[in-house]
């Protein structure tokens, strides 16, 4: 792929030009170059319509000829067939996603090879809107709707994390909202194409790409931006960025180039949503939950996606509901225990040491208690400046239409 602005050559899969910063997604191939339209894959999947493009492949609507059922097919770019790492990465997407058996994850139906030696993944076909479109078209979103959507996302993340799978590219583009069983906001999390296995199966290849940071800059955790070892809490940070955007209509950090965005994630604190958009009357508890999830030090975030989900679900519980569910009121966030109040009086608010210059991270309705760890907490040193080179590039996402 050639950058149309400066002419620098890249393999498909690179999102930004390292020379001039051009968004290479705008240079995606056109239908005129398509050789799969009308073909039958694997003897039973008729390719009907091009839906979208990503760094690793193209996504089409197709028909299962035996079942007369509409499906989605993702076909690996031909240019990547010579890259063994990319081929194995594509195969791993099918393997990783097929391990998830959760209603809010996309279902993998089949995997195979085309006549010309490429590879394809058959997935359930989804008709709906991605969360990016929903935010743009429906903003401002009602707080209850925000909680409903994010609770589903965090539920499937927790399931993936329990299976030692980290998404690493969670963003609104990768969250589809469909109508199912009368539910208009049924969430589906897509694109585990760059997912990472924390405990790798010995039979699965270890995939690394020197000089490439996988993910999308606007939603990347500080540790991901610096190329550090990742765990499930990187997805929690991304979920916090998404929650922030749902509350404000804006991403936490934005700039003219990806390097500046990464630097902001590493070094800068986001503006409080209520300060950024005082006209919206943003719910204080939702604001605090977003800011906890986006803490620079991963030890200060919610310990699990399930803990963040519980915190969100408790926001709109009545006093009687909270009283009947005492086990649900204590939420673990790093080395702290968060007690979600029902809006009544609270005895104290403890400021976390990570933000001493800010007003208390939690409002009077959410009380923080410092948990006494058995051993002194290990605090990460201040992050170094991100080491970026002109050749450093960002791995693209797969399209949301699936």
Secondary structure as GFF3:
##gff-version 3
##sequence-region A 1 402
A	DSSP	three_ten_helix	24	27	.	.	.	ID=ss1
A	DSSP	three_ten_helix	31	33	.	.	.	ID=ss2
A	DSSP	beta_strand	40	41	.	.	.	ID=ss3
A	DSSP	beta_strand	45	53	.	.	.	ID=ss4
A	DSSP	beta_strand	57	64	.	.	.	ID=ss5
A	DSSP	beta_strand	69	76	.	.	.	ID=ss6
A	DSSP	three_ten_helix	78	80	.	.	.	ID=ss7
A	DSSP	alpha_helix	84	99	.	.	.	ID=ss8
A	DSSP	beta_strand	108	113	.	.	.	ID=ss9
A	DSSP	beta_strand	119	124	.	.	.	ID=ss10
A	DSSP	beta_strand	128	130	.	.	.	ID=ss11
A	DSSP	alpha_helix	131	138	.	.	.	ID=ss12
A	DSSP	alpha_helix	143	162	.	.	.	ID=ss13
A	DSSP	beta_strand	165	166	.	.	.	ID=ss14
A	DSSP	three_ten_helix	172	174	.	.	.	ID=ss15
A	DSSP	beta_strand	175	180	.	.	.	ID=ss16
A	DSSP	beta_strand	183	189	.	.	.	ID=ss17
A	DSSP	beta_strand	196	197	.	.	.	ID=ss18
A	DSSP	beta_strand	212	214	.	.	.	ID=ss19
A	DSSP	three_ten_helix	217	219	.	.	.	ID=ss20
A	DSSP	alpha_helix	222	225	.	.	.	ID=ss21
A	DSSP	alpha_helix	233	248	.	.	.	ID=ss22
A	DSSP	alpha_helix	258	267	.	.	.	ID=ss23
A	DSSP	alpha_helix	273	276	.	.	.	ID=ss24
A	DSSP	three_ten_helix	278	280	.	.	.	ID=ss25
A	DSSP	alpha_helix	284	293	.	.	.	ID=ss26
A	DSSP	three_ten_helix	298	300	.	.	.	ID=ss27
A	DSSP	alpha_helix	305	313	.	.	.	ID=ss28
A	DSSP	alpha_helix	319	324	.	.	.	ID=ss29
A	DSSP	three_ten_helix	326	328	.	.	.	ID=ss30
A	DSSP	beta_strand	330	333	.	.	.	ID=ss31
A	DSSP	beta_strand	336	340	.	.	.	ID=ss32
A	DSSP	three_ten_helix	353	355	.	.	.	ID=ss33
A	DSSP	beta_strand	366	370	.	.	.	ID=ss34
A	DSSP	beta_strand	393	395	.	.	.	ID=ss35
###
